Amino acid sequence: MLRNISKLLRKTACQFGISDLRGTARMPLKNKFSTSAAGCIQAVSSVSHRRKPNAMAYALLIIPGSAFCLGCWQVYRRQWKLRLINELQDKMALPPIELPNDLSMLQDLEYRKVLVKGTFDHSKEMLYGPRPALYDGRYKETGSLVSSGSSGFCIITPLKLSETGETILVNRGWVPKKFKNAKTRLQGQVEGEQEITGVVRLQENRSPFMAKSSAQNQMFLYRDVETMSAMTGSLPVFLDACTGVPGGPMAGQTRVSIRNEHLSYLLTWYSLSFITSFLWYRKYINPRAFI
């Protein structure tokens, strides 16, 4: 009789995932019965506890739930960034148009090429930097964690338009730091009427820890079109020149690539959601899962 009860208890314990009763085969019958009964009671108690997580346990589900939602949001952000990059590349590939007389239209023309004619006023040129040079719209990779290449400045020069007599700002291009003084590059200080194809750029927002621009300073850390135009008496129109002249600054300093790391972000959030969900399951539902 006791032997049959022992077998029944061992079978019940195995159904609850209790494997500790396998070693009871060689025990005395009385010990087998005691061990089997204790294991069965422990299994039933464990199942009863796992089926009733408390309020704090459910509150912890906020962590994997929030991480999953942030992962979904990064999926949306990545799709938006990819569309933005495609739109930017499409704009850069379009043929140049005439500079519109209505300046409010420029808000919708950033990264669009325009064609202008005029004369440079080299006496009012300004420096924009220091910054590395751009090659085909990208910084040159050097393998360094500190710098993306040699440092230099972009030369911002007012251009008096031949058609209207108004003045706009043109980023003629990049020069190494040793050539930031105009006297060291006299060959590139072209005179007379020039035909310029340039990319429309708008005011750049100042970073929180970046110094503010000053009207008395001829050097700018960021593209502060408003201050530049106030200093030179020009219209708040800023173009990145697409082509340069021999001996002059290296044109084509428009960055056409946009940082897109949303794939790594979404993988991070989804991984965090999965790991915390698994830990919650092990803690409150099945402590012996995957053991």
C-alpha positions in Angstrom: 0.0 0.0 0.0 2.7 2.4 1.0 4.6 1.5 -2.2 1.7 2.5 -4.4 1.2 5.8 -2.5 5.0 6.5 -3.0 4.8 5.9 -6.7 1.7 8.2 -7.0 3.4 11.0 -5.1 6.6 10.7 -7.2 4.4 10.9 -10.4 2.6 13.9 -9.0 5.8 15.7 -8.1 7.3 15.1 -11.5 4.2 16.8 -13.1 5.1 19.9 -11.0 8.7 19.9 -12.2 10.1 18.4 -9.0 13.0 16.1 -10.0 14.5 15.7 -6.5 12.5 12.5 -5.9 14.5 10.4 -8.4 17.0 9.6 -5.8 14.4 8.1 -3.4 14.3 4.7 -5.1 16.9 3.3 -2.8 15.5 4.8 0.4 13.5 2.8 2.9 9.8 2.8 2.2 9.0 5.0 5.2 11.6 7.6 4.1 10.3 7.4 0.6 6.8 8.3 1.7 8.0 11.2 3.9 10.3 12.6 1.1 7.5 12.3 -1.5 5.0 13.9 0.7 7.3 16.8 1.5 8.2 17.3 -2.2 4.5 17.3 -3.2 3.6 19.8 -0.5 6.5 22.0 -1.7 5.5 21.8 -5.3 1.9 22.7 -4.5 3.0 25.6 -2.3 5.3 26.8 -5.1 2.6 26.6 -7.7 0.2 28.5 -5.4 2.8 31.2 -4.9 3.6 31.6 -8.6 0.0 32.0 -9.5 -0.5 35.1 -7.3 2.1 37.9 -8.0 1.4 40.8 -5.8 0.8 44.5 -6.8 4.6 45.3 -6.7 5.3 42.4 -9.1 2.8 43.8 -11.6 4.2 47.3 -11.1 7.6 46.0 -12.2 6.1 45.2 -15.6 6.3 48.9 -16.3 10.0 48.4 -17.1 9.8 45.9 -20.0 6.6 47.6 -21.2 8.3 51.0 -21.4 11.4 49.6 -23.0 9.2 47.9 -25.7 7.3 51.2 -26.4 10.7 53.1 -26.7 11.8 50.4 -29.2 8.7 51.0 -31.3 9.3 54.7 -31.2 12.8 54.2 -32.5 11.4 52.2 -35.4 9.3 55.2 -36.3 12.2 57.6 -35.8 14.5 55.4 -38.1 11.8 55.4 -40.9 11.5 59.2 -40.5 15.3 59.7 -40.7 15.6 57.5 -43.8 12.9 59.5 -45.5 14.7 62.7 -44.6 18.0 61.5 -46.0 16.3 60.4 -49.3 14.6 63.9 -49.6 17.9 65.6 -48.9 19.7 63.5 -51.6 16.9 64.2 -54.1 17.1 68.0 -53.4 20.8 68.0 -54.0 20.4 66.2 -57.3 18.0 68.7 -58.7 19.3 71.3 -61.2 19.9 74.8 -59.9 17.2 77.5 -60.0 17.2 81.3 -59.8 17.4 82.8 -56.4 13.8 83.9 -55.5 13.0 87.5 -54.8 10.7 86.5 -52.0 13.1 85.5 -49.2 10.4 83.7 -47.3 10.5 81.0 -49.9 14.0 80.1 -48.8 12.5 78.4 -45.8 11.4 75.6 -48.1 14.5 75.6 -50.3 17.2 74.5 -47.8 19.7 72.1 -49.6 18.3 73.3 -52.9 20.9 74.6 -55.5 20.5 78.2 -56.8 22.3 80.2 -59.4 23.5 83.7 -58.7 25.9 86.3 -60.3 27.8 89.0 -58.5 31.0 90.4 -57.2 32.8 89.3 -54.0 33.7 91.9 -51.3 36.8 90.3 -49.8 37.3 93.1 -47.3 34.4 91.8 -45.2 35.2 88.1 -45.3 34.6 86.1 -42.1 35.8 82.7 -40.8 33.5 79.9 -39.9 35.2 77.2 -37.7 37.5 75.7 -36.7 36.2 72.5 -38.4 37.6 69.7 -40.6 37.1 69.7 -44.3 34.2 67.8 -46.0 34.9 65.5 -49.0 31.8 64.6 -51.0 29.6 65.8 -48.2 31.4 63.7 -45.5 34.2 64.1 -43.1 37.3 62.2 -44.0 37.8 59.1 -41.8 41.2 59.1 -40.1 40.7 56.3 -37.5 41.2 58.8 -34.7 38.9 59.2 -31.8 39.8 62.8 -31.3 39.7 64.4 -34.8 38.1 63.6 -38.1 41.0 65.3 -40.0 43.1 68.5 -40.2 41.5 71.6 -38.8 40.7 74.7 -40.8 38.1 77.3 -41.5 35.4 78.0 -44.0 35.6 81.4 -45.7 32.4 83.4 -45.7 32.4 86.3 -48.2 29.6 88.8 -49.0 28.5 88.7 -52.7 26.9 91.8 -54.3 24.3 90.5 -56.8 24.6 91.9 -60.3 20.9 91.9 -60.9 19.5 93.6 -57.8 22.6 95.2 -56.1 21.7 93.4 -52.9 24.3 91.5 -50.9 24.2 87.9 -49.8 26.6 85.6 -47.9 28.5 82.8 -49.7 30.6 80.1 -48.1 33.3 79.9 -50.6 34.9 76.8 -49.1 37.4 75.4 -46.6 41.1 76.4 -46.1 43.7 74.9 -43.7 44.3 76.9 -40.5 47.6 78.3 -41.9 45.7 79.9 -44.8 43.0 81.6 -42.8 44.6 85.0 -43.4 43.5 86.3 -46.8 47.1 87.5 -47.6 48.3 83.9 -47.8 45.9 83.0 -50.6 45.8 86.1 -52.9 45.5 83.9 -56.0 42.0 82.8 -54.9 40.7 86.3 -54.1 39.0 86.6 -57.5 37.7 90.0 -58.8 35.0 90.9 -61.1 31.6 89.3 -61.8 31.4 85.6 -60.8 28.7 83.0 -61.5 28.1 81.0 -58.4 26.1 77.8 -58.0 25.4 77.4 -54.3 23.3 75.4 -51.9 20.8 77.3 -49.7 21.5 76.9 -46.0 19.4 78.4 -43.1 20.3 79.7 -39.6 22.0 77.0 -37.5 20.9 76.6 -33.9 23.6 77.3 -31.2 24.5 74.3 -29.0 23.9 74.9 -25.3 27.5 75.1 -24.3 28.7 77.0 -27.4 29.8 80.6 -27.1 27.5 83.2 -28.6 28.5 85.1 -31.7 29.7 88.7 -31.4 29.3 91.5 -33.9 32.9 92.5 -33.2 34.3 89.1 -33.9 35.1 88.0 -37.5 35.2 84.3 -36.4 32.0 82.2 -35.9 31.7 78.8 -34.3 28.4 78.0 -36.0 26.4 79.2 -39.0 24.9 82.3 -37.4 23.4 83.8 -40.5 21.5 86.6 -38.6 24.7 88.0 -37.0 26.8 87.6 -40.1 24.2 89.5 -42.2 24.0 92.2 -39.6 27.8 92.7 -39.6 28.1 93.0 -43.3 24.8 94.7 -44.1 23.7 91.8 -46.3 20.4 89.9 -46.7 20.0 86.9 -44.4 20.7 84.6 -47.3 23.5 82.0 -47.0 24.8 79.8 -49.8 27.4 77.0 -49.8 29.4 77.3 -53.0 29.5 74.1 -55.1 32.6 75.0 -57.2 35.7 76.9 -56.4 38.5 78.7 -58.2 42.2 77.8 -58.5 44.1 78.8 -55.4 40.9 79.5 -53.5 39.1 77.7 -50.8 37.9 74.1 -51.3 34.2 74.4 -52.2 31.5 71.9 -51.7 31.4 72.2 -47.9 27.7 71.1 -47.6 27.2 68.1 -45.3 24.7 65.8 -47.1 24.8 63.0 -44.6 22.7 62.9 -41.4 23.6 60.9 -38.3 21.3 57.8 -38.2 21.9 55.4 -35.3 18.3 54.6 -34.6 18.8 50.9 -35.5 21.2 50.5 -32.6 18.8 52.4 -30.3 15.8 50.2 -31.2 17.9 47.0 -30.7 19.0 48.3 -27.3 15.4 49.0 -26.1 14.0 45.7 -27.5 16.8 43.8 -25.8 16.2 45.5 -22.5 12.4 44.7 -22.8 13.1 41.0 -23.6 15.7 40.6 -20.7 13.5 42.3 -18.1 10.5 40.3 -19.2 12.4 37.1 -18.9 13.6 38.0 -15.4 10.1 38.8 -14.3 8.8 35.5 -15.7 11.6 33.6 -13.9 10.9 35.5 -10.7 7.1 35.3 -10.5 5.8 32.6 -12.9 8.3 29.8 -13.4 11.6 30.0 -11.3 12.8 26.8 -12.9 12.4 28.0 -16.6 15.3 27.1 -18.9 17.2 25.3 -16.1 
